[in-house]
């Protein structure tokens, strides 16, 4: 994956890269919240707990960041890197 494709993938997953690691954008939070809803419908207990939190709760944002990082990592792995 070249740098441009990598940046596009980060953007697609609603992530930005900082010196401290990956940060979640509002778009990424929305996408991850949708995925969390799907997980909740499948009976995932962590998704149930996280979606019960206020949308402004930092723990919910961290949960969503992890969902998006997993999706990004899967995409990078599938690209052959």
LOFIVEX-426205 format. One record per atom (N, C-alpha, C): residue number from 1; residue in three letters; atom name; x, y, z. Coordinates in steps of 0.02 Angstrom, whole numbers, plus 50000, padded with zeros to 5 digits. Atoms other than C-alpha are relative to their C-alpha. Layout:
<sites>
pos NUM | code ALA | site CA | xx X | yy Y | zz Z;
...
</sites>
This chain:
<sites>
pos 1 | code UNK | site N | xx 50043 | yy 49942 | zz 50000;
pos 1 | code UNK | site CA | xx 50000 | yy 50000 | zz 50000;
pos 1 | code UNK | site C | xx 50045 | yy 50061 | zz 50000;
pos 2 | code UNK | site N | xx 49959 | yy 49939 | zz 50004;
pos 2 | code UNK | site CA | xx 50077 | yy 50164 | zz 49946;
pos 2 | code UNK | site C | xx 49973 | yy 50053 | zz 50049;
pos 3 | code UNK | site N | xx 50022 | yy 49949 | zz 49951;
pos 3 | code UNK | site CA | xx 50067 | yy 50320 | zz 50057;
pos 3 | code UNK | site C | xx 49933 | yy 50032 | zz 49985;
pos 4 | code UNK | site N | xx 50064 | yy 49969 | zz 50018;
pos 4 | code UNK | site CA | xx 49921 | yy 50394 | zz 49960;
pos 4 | code UNK | site C | xx 49942 | yy 49953 | zz 50016;
pos 5 | code UNK | site N | xx 50053 | yy 50049 | zz 49986;
pos 5 | code UNK | site CA | xx 49819 | yy 50234 | zz 49973;
pos 5 | code UNK | site C | xx 49991 | yy 49992 | zz 50075;
pos 6 | code UNK | site N | xx 50003 | yy 50006 | zz 49927;
pos 6 | code UNK | site CA | xx 49862 | yy 50222 | zz 50158;
pos 6 | code UNK | site C | xx 49961 | yy 50058 | zz 50029;
pos 7 | code UNK | site N | xx 50035 | yy 49941 | zz 49975;
pos 7 | code UNK | site CA | xx 49802 | yy 50399 | zz 50188;
pos 7 | code UNK | site C | xx 49925 | yy 49997 | zz 49983;
pos 8 | code UNK | site N | xx 50070 | yy 50008 | zz 50020;
pos 8 | code UNK | site CA | xx 49642 | yy 50364 | zz 50091;
pos 8 | code UNK | site C | xx 49964 | yy 49950 | zz 50045;
pos 9 | code UNK | site N | xx 50030 | yy 50050 | zz 49957;
pos 9 | code UNK | site CA | xx 49611 | yy 50209 | zz 50197;
pos 9 | code UNK | site C | xx 49989 | yy 50029 | zz 50070;
pos 10 | code UNK | site N | xx 50010 | yy 49968 | zz 49934;
pos 10 | code UNK | site CA | xx 49638 | yy 50308 | zz 50358;
pos 10 | code UNK | site C | xx 49939 | yy 50045 | zz 49999;
pos 11 | code UNK | site N | xx 50057 | yy 49954 | zz 50006;
pos 11 | code UNK | site CA | xx 49515 | yy 50439 | zz 50298;
pos 11 | code UNK | site C | xx 49934 | yy 49961 | zz 49994;
pos 12 | code UNK | site N | xx 50060 | yy 50040 | zz 50009;
pos 12 | code UNK | site CA | xx 49389 | yy 50307 | zz 50244;
pos 12 | code UNK | site C | xx 49975 | yy 49971 | zz 50066;
pos 13 | code UNK | site N | xx 50018 | yy 50030 | zz 49936;
pos 13 | code UNK | site CA | xx 49393 | yy 50232 | zz 50418;
pos 13 | code UNK | site C | xx 49992 | yy 50053 | zz 50055;
pos 14 | code UNK | site N | xx 50011 | yy 49946 | zz 49951;
pos 14 | code UNK | site CA | xx 49382 | yy 50402 | zz 50503;
pos 14 | code UNK | site C | xx 50055 | yy 50004 | zz 50052;
pos 15 | code UNK | site N | xx 49943 | yy 49998 | zz 49955;
pos 15 | code UNK | site CA | xx 49556 | yy 50396 | zz 50578;
pos 15 | code UNK | site C | xx 50051 | yy 50052 | zz 49975;
pos 16 | code UNK | site N | xx 49943 | yy 49958 | zz 50017;
pos 16 | code UNK | site CA | xx 49699 | yy 50520 | zz 50583;
pos 16 | code UNK | site C | xx 50058 | yy 49974 | zz 50041;
pos 17 | code UNK | site N | xx 49940 | yy 50024 | zz 49965;
pos 17 | code UNK | site CA | xx 49877 | yy 50480 | zz 50633;
pos 17 | code UNK | site C | xx 50035 | yy 50059 | zz 50033;
pos 18 | code UNK | site N | xx 49965 | yy 49949 | zz 49963;
pos 18 | code UNK | site CA | xx 49964 | yy 50582 | zz 50766;
pos 18 | code UNK | site C | xx 50064 | yy 49969 | zz 50029;
pos 19 | code UNK | site N | xx 49940 | yy 50026 | zz 49968;
pos 19 | code UNK | site CA | xx 50127 | yy 50565 | zz 50861;
pos 19 | code UNK | site C | xx 49983 | yy 49949 | zz 50054;
pos 20 | code UNK | site N | xx 50022 | yy 50046 | zz 49947;
pos 20 | code UNK | site CA | xx 50030 | yy 50475 | zz 50999;
pos 20 | code UNK | site C | xx 49966 | yy 49938 | zz 49973;
pos 21 | code UNK | site N | xx 50035 | yy 50057 | zz 50029;
pos 21 | code UNK | site CA | xx 49944 | yy 50354 | zz 50880;
pos 21 | code UNK | site C | xx 49942 | yy 50023 | zz 49956;
pos 22 | code UNK | site N | xx 50058 | yy 49985 | zz 50042;
pos 22 | code UNK | site CA | xx 49776 | yy 50352 | zz 50792;
pos 22 | code UNK | site C | xx 49946 | yy 50035 | zz 50041;
pos 23 | code UNK | site N | xx 50057 | yy 49966 | zz 49970;
pos 23 | code UNK | site CA | xx 49635 | yy 50472 | zz 50833;
pos 23 | code UNK | site C | xx 49939 | yy 49990 | zz 49956;
pos 24 | code UNK | site N | xx 50063 | yy 50011 | zz 50034;
pos 24 | code UNK | site CA | xx 49454 | yy 50451 | zz 50786;
pos 24 | code UNK | site C | xx 49968 | yy 50067 | zz 49981;
pos 25 | code UNK | site N | xx 50037 | yy 49940 | zz 50021;
pos 25 | code UNK | site CA | xx 49362 | yy 50583 | zz 50685;
pos 25 | code UNK | site C | xx 49926 | yy 49990 | zz 50014;
pos 26 | code UNK | site N | xx 50073 | yy 50006 | zz 49991;
pos 26 | code UNK | site CA | xx 49176 | yy 50620 | zz 50701;
pos 26 | code UNK | site C | xx 49971 | yy 49951 | zz 49951;
pos 27 | code UNK | site N | xx 50023 | yy 50047 | zz 50051;
pos 27 | code UNK | site CA | xx 49149 | yy 50524 | zz 50539;
pos 27 | code UNK | site C | xx 50015 | yy 49928 | zz 50022;
pos 28 | code UNK | site N | xx 49982 | yy 50066 | zz 49975;
pos 28 | code UNK | site CA | xx 49242 | yy 50376 | zz 50612;
pos 28 | code UNK | site C | xx 49957 | yy 49977 | zz 50058;
pos 29 | code UNK | site N | xx 50044 | yy 50016 | zz 49944;
pos 29 | code UNK | site CA | xx 49138 | yy 50384 | zz 50770;
pos 29 | code UNK | site C | xx 49932 | yy 49977 | zz 49974;
pos 30 | code UNK | site N | xx 50065 | yy 50018 | zz 50028;
pos 30 | code UNK | site CA | xx 48979 | yy 50377 | zz 50666;
pos 30 | code UNK | site C | xx 50002 | yy 49930 | zz 49968;
pos 31 | code UNK | site N | xx 49994 | yy 50066 | zz 50032;
pos 31 | code UNK | site CA | xx 49040 | yy 50229 | zz 50564;
pos 31 | code UNK | site C | xx 50006 | yy 49945 | zz 50052;
pos 32 | code UNK | site N | xx 49990 | yy 50050 | zz 49948;
pos 32 | code UNK | site CA | xx 49098 | yy 50135 | zz 50718;
pos 32 | code UNK | site C | xx 49937 | yy 49990 | zz 50041;
pos 33 | code UNK | site N | xx 50063 | yy 50007 | zz 49963;
pos 33 | code UNK | site CA | xx 48934 | yy 50170 | zz 50807;
pos 33 | code UNK | site C | xx 49952 | yy 49956 | zz 49961;
pos 34 | code UNK | site N | xx 50042 | yy 50043 | zz 50042;
pos 34 | code UNK | site CA | xx 48843 | yy 50090 | zz 50661;
pos 34 | code UNK | site C | xx 50022 | yy 49927 | zz 50006;
pos 35 | code UNK | site N | xx 49974 | yy 50068 | zz 49992;
pos 35 | code UNK | site CA | xx 48956 | yy 49938 | zz 50674;
pos 35 | code UNK | site C | xx 49983 | yy 49973 | zz 50069;
pos 36 | code UNK | site N | xx 50017 | yy 50021 | zz 49932;
pos 36 | code UNK | site CA | xx 48927 | yy 49933 | zz 50862;
pos 36 | code UNK | site C | xx 49926 | yy 49981 | zz 50005;
pos 37 | code UNK | site N | xx 50071 | yy 50019 | zz 50001;
pos 37 | code UNK | site CA | xx 48739 | yy 49930 | zz 50830;
pos 37 | code UNK | site C | xx 49991 | yy 49930 | zz 49972;
pos 38 | code UNK | site N | xx 50003 | yy 50067 | zz 50029;
pos 38 | code UNK | site CA | xx 48764 | yy 49778 | zz 50719;
pos 38 | code UNK | site C | xx 50024 | yy 49948 | zz 50050;
pos 39 | code UNK | site N | xx 49973 | yy 50046 | zz 49950;
pos 39 | code UNK | site CA | xx 48870 | yy 49695 | zz 50853;
pos 39 | code UNK | site C | xx 49951 | yy 49990 | zz 50057;
pos 40 | code UNK | site N | xx 50049 | yy 50006 | zz 49947;
pos 40 | code UNK | site CA | xx 48738 | yy 49733 | zz 50984;
pos 40 | code UNK | site C | xx 49943 | yy 49955 | zz 49979;
pos 41 | code UNK | site N | xx 50054 | yy 50042 | zz 50025;
pos 41 | code UNK | site CA | xx 48605 | yy 49652 | zz 50876;
pos 41 | code UNK | site C | xx 50020 | yy 49926 | zz 49999;
pos 42 | code UNK | site N | xx 49973 | yy 50068 | zz 50000;
pos 42 | code UNK | site CA | xx 48717 | yy 49498 | zz 50869;
pos 42 | code UNK | site C | xx 50011 | yy 49975 | zz 50071;
pos 43 | code UNK | site N | xx 49994 | yy 50020 | zz 49930;
pos 43 | code UNK | site CA | xx 48720 | yy 49495 | zz 51059;
pos 43 | code UNK | site C | xx 50067 | yy 50013 | zz 50032;
pos 44 | code UNK | site N | xx 49934 | yy 49986 | zz 49973;
pos 44 | code UNK | site CA | xx 48895 | yy 49563 | zz 51087;
pos 44 | code UNK | site C | xx 49993 | yy 50041 | zz 50065;
pos 45 | code UNK | site N | xx 50011 | yy 49966 | zz 49936;
pos 45 | code UNK | site CA | xx 48898 | yy 49611 | zz 51273;
pos 45 | code UNK | site C | xx 50039 | yy 50066 | zz 50006;
pos 46 | code UNK | site N | xx 49961 | yy 49938 | zz 49997;
pos 46 | code UNK | site CA | xx 49036 | yy 49742 | zz 51252;
pos 46 | code UNK | site C | xx 49965 | yy 50056 | zz 49961;
pos 47 | code UNK | site N | xx 50036 | yy 49950 | zz 50040;
pos 47 | code UNK | site CA | xx 48937 | yy 49831 | zz 51116;
pos 47 | code UNK | site C | xx 49939 | yy 50025 | zz 50038;
pos 48 | code UNK | site N | xx 50059 | yy 49980 | zz 49960;
pos 48 | code UNK | site CA | xx 48783 | yy 49831 | zz 51229;
pos 48 | code UNK | site C | xx 50021 | yy 50051 | zz 50053;
pos 49 | code UNK | site N | xx 49976 | yy 49955 | zz 49947;
pos 49 | code UNK | site CA | xx 48883 | yy 49913 | zz 51369;
pos 49 | code UNK | site C | xx 50022 | yy 50067 | zz 49971;
pos 50 | code UNK | site N | xx 49973 | yy 49938 | zz 50029;
pos 50 | code UNK | site CA | xx 48968 | yy 50041 | zz 51257;
pos 50 | code UNK | site C | xx 49945 | yy 50044 | zz 49972;
pos 51 | code UNK | site N | xx 50055 | yy 49960 | zz 50028;
pos 51 | code UNK | site CA | xx 48809 | yy 50095 | zz 51169;
pos 51 | code UNK | site C | xx 49955 | yy 50028 | zz 50054;
pos 52 | code UNK | site N | xx 50039 | yy 49973 | zz 49945;
pos 52 | code UNK | site CA | xx 48728 | yy 50123 | zz 51338;
pos 52 | code UNK | site C | xx 50032 | yy 50064 | zz 50028;
pos 53 | code UNK | site N | xx 49965 | yy 49940 | zz 49977;
pos 53 | code UNK | site CA | xx 48858 | yy 50258 | zz 51373;
pos 53 | code UNK | site C | xx 49979 | yy 50061 | zz 49960;
pos 54 | code UNK | site N | xx 50013 | yy 49938 | zz 50034;
pos 54 | code UNK | site CA | xx 48830 | yy 50439 | zz 51328;
pos 54 | code UNK | site C | xx 50048 | yy 50008 | zz 49940;
pos 55 | code UNK | site N | xx 49955 | yy 49992 | zz 50058;
pos 55 | code UNK | site CA | xx 48899 | yy 50481 | zz 51154;
pos 55 | code UNK | site C | xx 50062 | yy 50043 | zz 50014;
pos 56 | code UNK | site N | xx 49942 | yy 49959 | zz 49983;
pos 56 | code UNK | site CA | xx 49017 | yy 50607 | zz 51236;
pos 56 | code UNK | site C | xx 50048 | yy 49965 | zz 50047;
pos 57 | code UNK | site N | xx 49957 | yy 50036 | zz 49952;
pos 57 | code UNK | site CA | xx 49091 | yy 50477 | zz 51354;
pos 57 | code UNK | site C | xx 50065 | yy 49978 | zz 49965;
pos 58 | code UNK | site N | xx 49936 | yy 50019 | zz 50030;
pos 58 | code UNK | site CA | xx 49277 | yy 50452 | zz 51319;
pos 58 | code UNK | site C | xx 50009 | yy 49925 | zz 49990;
pos 59 | code UNK | site N | xx 49995 | yy 50073 | zz 50007;
pos 59 | code UNK | site CA | xx 49260 | yy 50264 | zz 51346;
pos 59 | code UNK | site C | xx 49964 | yy 49976 | zz 49937;
pos 60 | code UNK | site N | xx 50036 | yy 50018 | zz 50062;
pos 60 | code UNK | site CA | xx 49132 | yy 50253 | zz 51206;
pos 60 | code UNK | site C | xx 50040 | yy 50020 | zz 49939;
pos 61 | code UNK | site N | xx 49958 | yy 49979 | zz 50056;
pos 61 | code UNK | site CA | xx 49247 | yy 50352 | zz 51092;
pos 61 | code UNK | site C | xx 50059 | yy 49952 | zz 49991;
pos 62 | code UNK | site N | xx 49944 | yy 50047 | zz 50004;
pos 62 | code UNK | site CA | xx 49391 | yy 50234 | zz 51134;
pos 62 | code UNK | site C | xx 49977 | yy 49934 | zz 49970;
pos 63 | code UNK | site N | xx 50028 | yy 50061 | zz 50028;
pos 63 | code UNK | site CA | xx 49282 | yy 50084 | zz 51095;
pos 63 | code UNK | site C | xx 49991 | yy 50007 | zz 49924;
pos 64 | code UNK | site N | xx 50010 | yy 49987 | zz 50072;
pos 64 | code UNK | site CA | xx 49236 | yy 50160 | zz 50927;
pos 64 | code UNK | site C | xx 50067 | yy 50006 | zz 49964;
pos 65 | code UNK | site N | xx 49933 | yy 49994 | zz 50031;
pos 65 | code UNK | site CA | xx 49419 | yy 50202 | zz 50892;
pos 65 | code UNK | site C | xx 50028 | yy 49930 | zz 49988;
pos 66 | code UNK | site N | xx 49974 | yy 50068 | zz 50008;
pos 66 | code UNK | site CA | xx 49464 | yy 50019 | zz 50919;
pos 66 | code UNK | site C | xx 49963 | yy 49964 | zz 49943;
pos 67 | code UNK | site N | xx 50038 | yy 50031 | zz 50055;
pos 67 | code UNK | site CA | xx 49325 | yy 49963 | zz 50801;
pos 67 | code UNK | site C | xx 50028 | yy 50023 | zz 49933;
pos 68 | code UNK | site N | xx 49975 | yy 49973 | zz 50063;
pos 68 | code UNK | site CA | xx 49391 | yy 50078 | zz 50665;
pos 68 | code UNK | site C | xx 50072 | yy 49979 | zz 49988;
pos 69 | code UNK | site N | xx 49931 | yy 50023 | zz 50009;
pos 69 | code UNK | site CA | xx 49572 | yy 50030 | zz 50696;
pos 69 | code UNK | site C | xx 50001 | yy 49927 | zz 49976;
pos 70 | code UNK | site N | xx 50004 | yy 50069 | zz 50023;
pos 70 | code UNK | site CA | xx 49524 | yy 49847 | zz 50675;
pos 70 | code UNK | site C | xx 49980 | yy 49997 | zz 49926;
pos 71 | code UNK | site N | xx 50022 | yy 49999 | zz 50070;
pos 71 | code UNK | site CA | xx 49434 | yy 49885 | zz 50511;
pos 71 | code UNK | site C | xx 50057 | yy 50024 | zz 49955;
pos 72 | code UNK | site N | xx 49943 | yy 49974 | zz 50037;
pos 72 | code UNK | site CA | xx 49584 | yy 49987 | zz 50451;
pos 72 | code UNK | site C | xx 50055 | yy 49947 | zz 49994;
pos 73 | code UNK | site N | xx 49948 | yy 50051 | zz 50001;
pos 73 | code UNK | site CA | xx 49707 | yy 49850 | zz 50499;
pos 73 | code UNK | site C | xx 49981 | yy 49943 | zz 49954;
pos 74 | code UNK | site N | xx 50023 | yy 50052 | zz 50046;
pos 74 | code UNK | site CA | xx 49603 | yy 49720 | zz 50408;
pos 74 | code UNK | site C | xx 50009 | yy 50020 | zz 49928;
pos 75 | code UNK | site N | xx 49992 | yy 49976 | zz 50068;
pos 75 | code UNK | site CA | xx 49604 | yy 49827 | zz 50252;
pos 75 | code UNK | site C | xx 50073 | yy 50000 | zz 49979;
pos 76 | code UNK | site N | xx 49928 | yy 49999 | zz 50015;
pos 76 | code UNK | site CA | xx 49792 | yy 49852 | zz 50260;
pos 76 | code UNK | site C | xx 50026 | yy 49929 | zz 49990;
pos 77 | code UNK | site N | xx 49978 | yy 50069 | zz 50007;
pos 77 | code UNK | site CA | xx 49820 | yy 49666 | zz 50285;
pos 77 | code UNK | site C | xx 49977 | yy 49969 | zz 49935;
pos 78 | code UNK | site N | xx 50027 | yy 50027 | zz 50063;
pos 78 | code UNK | site CA | xx 49710 | yy 49624 | zz 50137;
pos 78 | code UNK | site C | xx 50035 | yy 50030 | zz 49939;
pos 79 | code UNK | site N | xx 49967 | yy 49968 | zz 50056;
pos 79 | code UNK | site CA | xx 49808 | yy 49744 | zz 50029;
pos 79 | code UNK | site C | xx 50069 | yy 49969 | zz 49986;
pos 80 | code UNK | site N | xx 49937 | yy 50034 | zz 50012;
pos 80 | code UNK | site CA | xx 49962 | yy 49634 | zz 50047;
pos 80 | code UNK | site C | xx 50059 | yy 50028 | zz 50039;
pos 81 | code UNK | site N | xx 49945 | yy 49972 | zz 49960;
pos 81 | code UNK | site CA | xx 50064 | yy 49737 | zz 50170;
pos 81 | code UNK | site C | xx 50010 | yy 49958 | zz 50062;
</sites>
